[in-house]
Structure formats: structure tokens, C-alpha cells
Amino acid sequence: MSHIYLAAPLFSLAERNFNQSLMDYLTERGLQVFSPYQECDGLVGIDIYKTCLRGVSTACILVAILDGADADSGTCWECGYASAKGIPIVAVRTDFRSTGDTNGFNAMLYYSATVVVEGTDNLFARIFQAVEQLRHPS
């Protein structure tokens, strides 16, 4: 089984805690998750780029957290690269602000997503369900 790449901002304690909680939820259900925060710990510059590039390139699915008035630039790049490589994208937005072109999303991110998960109700379960549907299409 290939891994799930978790593309998300990771610069605040709240972001890191959310990412870790989601990663724990997914790994407890048997998924292997590539977390840039963990994989790049202690790395700088080109080594961060190479590690994340390898992580996205070898992923079977990319889960992208796209909250905020403007989605994180690194996460946007990872989405674009995954889209170009044909890697399915689960776009997640819990932010209720109506910024962007489409339902709070930038149109490029929204329409490159294979599945969109919005809101907070049963969020982790819905993300897991989306990943499983992509891994095992009926």
C-alpha cells in the first residue's frame, strides 16, 4: 500500500495539533500517512523540498487542508503537483468564510480535487471515508 500525503499548513500549534490528530485517526485505521512536519523535522532548504517532493510523488492520495482566507502556499503547490501527476486529491475545508472563487475555495484548488470535504461534523470519519473510496473504488 502506498501512503497518504497530508498537505497542510504546519506553522502554528493549532495547525500542528489538528494535523497530528488527523494523522493519528488515519493511522489507527490502518493507513500509512506521510506528514511533512514529521518527515522534515530538522531539515532545511533543499532537503525539505526534496523530501516533500518524494512524499507527494510516491503518494496514492493527497489530503489537503485548505482552510484560511487564502490556502497555505506550500499546500497549494503540493495540490498542483499532485494534480499534474494524476494523484487523487481530497480537499478539506472547515473554514466557514466565503473567500475564493468557489464555496470558499480558490477555483483551481476546488476543481483539481477529486473529492471535497467541507464542514466539521464527523470530519475525520468523512475524510477517512473519502480516502477509502479512492483507494477501493466500487
Summary of the structure (lengths in Angstrom):
residues: 138
radius of gyration: 13.9
end to end distance: 17.8
largest distance: 41.8
contacts: 421
relative contact order: 0.17
helix: 46%
strand: 18%
